[in-house]
Amino acid sequence: MYYLYVDESGDAGDFTDKEGKIIEGSSKYFTLAGIIVNDIVQMEFEEELDQLINETFEGIALPDNFKLHYHPLRQKKYPYNQISDEQRYEIPNRIFKWIQNADCKLISITIDLEKHCKYPRPADPRAYSLLLMLERFQYFLEDEWDQGIAFYEKFNAKMRKKVENELKWLQNIPTFPTPTSLYLLDGKVRNGDPAKETILQISDFFAYAPWIKKMTDGDSVSRFYSIVFKYYNIGAPKSRSGFVEL
């Protein structure tokens, strides 16, 4: 069995208003990123995360169900404001090194919110990118002759309904490609809790790398290029590659 742990980076809402003005607080790009692991690597990641948290926050009162999260770390919010700059830098350094060394595969879909859709109305970027993500997971499972389960952080009932309705709408458009059958996925995408499915915490850090690469127009690429070789089908055509920029 293989597991796909999915998280996002950026804002999935509109980037510009009806007059074409940039909406304050929005991001031009939206990224969905996923890490594929088997049972063995899943356990290894979980053990490494526990060790990292225990070592870094020893003696610090952590919130209930605490999880590592890149955004509050960069903003130095509690409890990250209780540790040194050196310790803060070491957290992503260790996580990206784990990704480099682990027997895992990566998938990311990054969408330019200004031009990602050429259909009669803009497709919801979260729904569209999730479809592309699951298709790549299906291709991976076909290569491995195995089944898989996908977890998406905060994929609650409201988000699920919106995504499913959006995908039905997309599939009724004559020019939209026929979606790949996801027959090797074991049921629907699960609503992932990073306090329980702890590898979602690693996905959160990973999602930042392809997103900031686009947001900075290629100026911030060190994290991305440190793990690019871990992508699934990195040299394949865009229709099957695990690295997608639209």
C-alpha angles and dihedrals in degrees: 000000000000128000129210116203113196132193135159141228128200132021119303092200129093117304095200134027127235091279091053095252118143112256109233113246095019126117125226092223135049121200130194113191132184139187120210117208139159127229094274096050090043090060092045092053092048092052092048092049092051091050093047093050093045093049096043100044100034109154093009120118105238124202118256112279090010116190133184110254127179099214099057088041091058090044091050092233123162125325092014089062088064094065133064126266088248091056092047092053091047094059097067090035091060094042094052090046089054090053091049093052103035126095093247140118129222134217127184133175117195119186128196101224092207097059110008096113132054097177127109090275130013114277117232103262094216093054094042095048092045090055091052090046094052092046090057090047088053091052090051092050090050089054090051097040090229143109129255145201124212125210122192119188113245093359090156128169094272094051092043092054092049093049094046092049090048093051091050089052092049093049091054091060108098093218094051112102116250106261119245115257109255094205095141094058112101101231128312127328110288124232100247124216109198090207088062103024090045096180086074084076089061090047088055091059093043093051090061093062101065090035097054089044089064097035091057094041091244098315095113105048107125094100092045096049091047089066105024091106089063093065119116112249092352094170097042126106114281092257091066105021121114090220112070131172116178 
